[in-house]
Amino acid sequence: MTKRGVMLCGHGSRDQGAVDEFAAVAMKLRARMADRYDVDYGYLEFANPVINKGLDGLKARGAEEVLAVPGMLFAAGHAKNDIPSVLNTYMAQNGLTVRYGRELGIDPRMLKAASDRIEQALEAAGGDVPRHETLLMVVGRGASDPDANSNVVKVMRMLWEGLGFGWGETCYSGVTFPLVEPGLRQTAKLGFRRVVVFPYFLFTGVLVRRIYDYTDIVAKDFPDIEFIKAGYLNDHEMVLQTFEARIDEILEGTGNMNCQMCKYRQQVLGFEDEVGLQQESHHHHVEGIGTGPAEDHDHGHGHGHDHGHDHGHGHSHDHEHGHEHQHGHSHDHEHDHDHDHKHGHGHSHDHGHDHDHGHHHHPYPHADHPMGPKTLRKGLGG
C-alpha cells in the first residue's frame, strides 16, 4: 500500500502572526488526519520552512506519494504558477510523486465560515440597525488575475443575498481596483447607516491591519455611518473541513481548477497577451526570508528545517483536470506581499515594486485606474 503524505503549501508573510496562524492550521490538520496521512507544510516565500523542506521531511519519513494543496482562497498566480513550478522541480530532482490539488475556492463551507465571522461582528456591535440599512463590504486580497478577483465578487454577492443586507460591495487590498479607501469612500455616499467591513482573508498580516486602518480613516470623515470591522477566517472549523475536502479530491480525481477563465490559457478580456506564457516561479529569491533569523524549525516529529534551496524552473505541471492539458503559466504580479517597509514617518507603503531577477513580470493592465494601485502611493491617510 502506498504511503501518502500531505503537503500544505502556504504563501508566507513577513508578518510573524500570519506565519504562526498558518502553521497552527497545519498542525490542526495533522492531528485531524493522523490516522490517514503524515501532514507537513511549507511557504513559498518570506518564511520558513520553505516548501522544499516540508517535502524533504515527508520523504524522509517514508512518503512515496504526496498530496499537495495550496493554502490559498483563490487560484491566482501563486496557486496556478509558482507552487506548481516548485513542486515540479522537486519531483524532477528527488523522484517523489507529488499530486497537486486545488485552492479552497467558492465552497458552501467557506461561505459558512465567512457568514459566521460577519454575524460575530454584528453581535459584538449590538444596536438595532436593520440588515436592510446595512451595507456589506467584502475586501479581497487583490490579484493581477481577473478570475481570482471575480471570485471575491461572487463570495460578496452570496453573503449579501444570503444574509439579507441592504447592499453589497467589493474592494481589494492591493494590485487591482477599487482599493480599500476609495472603495469605502464611494460606499459611504450610498446612504446606509452601517457598513460591515469583512476582510476575506485566511490569516492576519500587514494587509489585514491596513484594511482596518483605512476603515478607521474613512469612518472619521463620515461620523454618521457606523463602520464595523469583522474578523478574518483563520482556523474556523469550516475552513479546516474545506482543506480536508481538497485533499480527498486529489485521490477522487475531482479537484479541478477553473481553466475556462484562466488568463494563462484562455483569451480573457484585457489579458490577451499573457496566454501561453511559460510556467516559472518568481519567488526563489525570497524563499525562507522575512520573519526572523534562519534557524531550524522543529515541528515535533523529529526533523529540522534548514533554509537553503536548490531548484530550477521551467517544468510544466499537470493539474489533472481530466481534459488533458497542462498549465503552462507565467507569473504576473506586482510583489505586493505584506511588506511593511518602515521609512521613519509612521506609515507603511504598499510598493508593488519591480525586482529584476531575470524574470519578466507582466504589467497589470489597469495600474493607472483612479481607484486602483496608484492610490497607495499616497500612504495611509494621504
N, C-alpha and C positions, 0 to 999 in steps of 0.2 A: 504494500500500500504506500502510495506517495506521501511523504511527509511535507506538509504545506506550512508556509509561514505567511503572515500578513504584514505588509509594509504600508504605514500611514505616511503619506508624503505631504509635508506642510510647506508653506511659502517661506516662513521665517520672518523675523522682525528685529529691528534694533531695540525694540521695547521688551524688556525682560518679562513684564507682566504677560504680554501676548505669548511669548515663548513658553512660559510656565503653564499658561492655560491650555495651550495645545498639548504639551506633554501630559498634563493631567487627564485630558480626554483620551490620549493614547493609553495611559495606564488603566483607565476605567474599561476601555475596550479589551485590554489584555486580560483583566480579571473576568470580564463577562464571557470571553471566548476561550478561556484557558483549556477547556475540555476538547476544543477542536483545533486551535491554531496557536502557534507561537507568534506573538504580535510585537513588532518593533516600529520605530518611527525615525524620521529624519527631515531636515529642512533643505529647501532649495538654495536659500541664501540668507546671509546676515545672522545665522545662529548655528549652534552645534547641538547635537550631532548632525552632520550632513547626511543626505540620503544614502550615499555610498556606504557610510559606516553602519547605518542600520541594516543594510543588505549584508554587509560583512558579518554582522552578528547573527543574523538568521542563518546564513550559510554555515558559519562555524558551529552552530547548534544543530546542524543536520538537515536544514530545509532543502528539499530537492526542487520545490516549486514555490514561487512567491506570488501572492495575490496582492497587487499594489493598487491603492486608491488615493486619489488626490484629496487632501483635506481642505477643499475649497467649495464655496457655494455654487459658483457657476464656472463654465468652461470658457475661459479666455486664453490668452497666450500661454500662461503658466501651465494650465492643465492640458491644453491641446498641443503644446510645442516643447516647452522647456523640460518638464518632468519626463515625458516620453523619450526625449533625447538622452537624458541622464540614465534612464533605465535601459535603453537600447545599448548604450555604450558599456554599461556594467555587464549586461548579458554577453556582449561580444568579447569582453576581456576576462570574464570569470566563469563562463559556462553554466550559469544559473538561469533556469527558466523563470521569467517574470511575466505575469499576465496582468494587464492594466485595466482597471475599471473606470467608471465614470464619476463625475462630480456629484455633489449632493443634489443639486438641481431643484426644480419645482416639484414638490412632493407633498402629499397631504400631511405627512408627519412634520415636515419643515414648517408648513403653514400653521400647524397646531402650536409648534414651539414659538413662532412669531406672534401668534394671537395671544398666547399666554403672557409673553413679555409686555405686550401692549395693555392687556387687561390689568396686569400687576401695576403698571404705571398709573392707569386711571384710578384704580382702587386707592393707591397711595396718595394721589392728588385730591381725592374726595370732591366735594362740591356737587352741584346739581345741574351742571351744564348738559343738556341733552346731546345724544350722539349726532342728531341732525344739525346741531350747531357747532360741531367739532370737525376739524379737518385733520386727516392723517397724512403726514409727510414721511414717506419711506426713503431713507438715504442709502444708496448702494455704494459699493466700492468705486465703481467707475473704471472703465477699461477702454482700450482702443479697438475693442471688438464689439460691433453693434449687436451681435447675437447675445452676448452676456449682458449688455446694457438693457436690451429689450426684456430680458427675463426679470429684471428688477421691477419694471413697469407692470408685468403680469402679476408678480407677487403683490405689488401695491394694490392692483385692481381687485384681486381676490380677497385681500384683507379688508379693503374699503367696503366692498359689497357684502362680504360675509359678516363683518362686524357692525354694519349699518351706519357708518359715518356719513356726515353730510357731503363730504367731498374728499378726494384723494389726489395727492401729487407725488412726484418722484424727483429727487435730485441726487447728486453724486459727490463723493468726497474728493475726486480728482480725475484728471485726464479728459473727461467728457463734460457735457453740459446738460442741464444747468447745474452749477456748483451750489454748495450749501447756502452761502449768504445771499447771492442773487435769487436763488430759488425761494428762500424763506421770505425775502422782501416782496417778491411777486405774490406769494401766497397771502401775505398779510393784507393785501389790497382786496381780497375776496370777501371780507366782511364776516369771517367766522369768529366766534367768541373764544374758541380754544383750538390750539394746534398741538397735536401729538407728534413729536419728532422721534422716529424709530430708526436707529442705525441697523440696517440688515447686514450685520457683520457676525462672524463666528466669535471673534475674540477682541480683546481690548487693543490699545495701541495709540500711537500719535494721531491717527486719523479719527478714531472714535472720540478722543478728547477734543480734537479740533471741531468736530461736529457739534459737540456740546458747547464749546466756546463761541462758535458762530451763533448758536441758538441764543445764548445769553446776550450777545451784542445786538442782535435784531430785536430781542424782547425789550431791551431798554428803549428802543425807538418806537415801540408800539405797546405802550403800557396798558392799553385797554384790552389786549389779547393775552390770554393765559397760554404760555408755552410750557408743555410737559415733555420731559426728556425720558423716553423709555430705555430700558436696558437692552443690550445686545444678546445674542442667542446663547453663547458659551456652551456649557455642558448639559443643556436641557435633555431630559430623558428622550424626547422625540428626535433630537439630533443624534444621540447615540444609536437609537434604533435605525435611523436612516443610514448611518455608517455601516451597521451590520447588514442591512439590506443590500448596499452597494457591493459588499464583499461577496455575499451569496450570489448576486447577479453574475459575477465573473464566471463562476462554475456553471451556472444555469445557462450562460450564453445570451443573457438578455440585457447586459449592461452597455447599451449603445449610446454614444454621444450623438448630439444633433449635428449631423453633417450637412443637412439640407440648407442650413443658414450659416455655415462656416465660411468666413471670409477667405480662408486659405484654399478652399476647394470650389466655391461657387461664386458666381458674379453677383456679389452683394452690393446694392446701390451705394455708391460713394467710395467703395473699397476695391474696385475692379483691378487695380494694379497689383494687388497682393495675392491673387490666385496663383497657386503652384510654387510659391517661394519655398526655399529649402528649409527643412526642419532642423533647427540648430538651437541649442541652449545658449543664452547670452548671460549666464549667471556664474560661470566658473570663477570669475574674478572676485566674487563676493560670497563664495561658499564658506560658511563657518566663521564669518567675521561680523561683529556688530553688537554682541551682547556681553562683552566682558573678556577676561583672559582665556587663552586657549588652554584648556585642561581636560583631562579625560572625564567623560560623563559615565557614571555608573548607574545603570537602570535597575539594579537589584537582581540581575540574572547572570552575573559573572563575566561580563565583558565590558571593557572600556572603549571609549571612542576617541581616537585621535582626530586631528583636524586637517590632515593633508588630503589631497585629492589628485587623482590622475585619470582623467577621462578625455576622450576625444569627442568629435562631433560628426554630424552628417549621416547618422543612421536613421533610416526610416522606420516608423513604428506602426505596427498593425493593431488597430484598436478593436479588432474582432467585431465589426459591426454587422457581420452577416451579409454584406453586399460587396465583398471582395474588392476593397480598395484600401490603400494605405494613406495615412495622413502625412503629406509632405509639407510641414508647416514651417514658416519662418516666424520670428517673434518681433512684435512691433509695439513696444510700449515705451513710455517716457520715463522709466525709472522713478516712478512716483511711489517709493517704497517705505513709508513710515520713517523717513529720515527726519530726525529732529535736529536741525542744524542751528547751533547756538551762535548768534552773532553779537551778543552783548547788548541787545536792545529789546529784550523782553518778549520776543515772539519767535515762533518757528516758521520756517519757509518751506513751501511745497515746490521743489525746484524743477522737477521734470527735466533734469539736465542730461546733456549728451555726453556719454562716455565713449571714448574712442578706444575700443578693444579689438579692432579688426572686424567688427560686426556692423552690419547696416541695419539701423532701426528705422523702419518705415515711418514717415511723419504722420501724425494724426491729422486727417484732412480738415478738421474743424477747430484747430488750435486757436484760431482768432475769433471764435464765437464770443459775442459780448457777455454771455453768461457762463462762459467756459473757463478753460485753464488760465487764460491771461488775467483773470480777476484775482488769482492767487498772488500775483506779483506785488499787490498792494500790502499783503500781510494781514494778519488778523486786526480788524478794526480800522483798516485803511479806507 
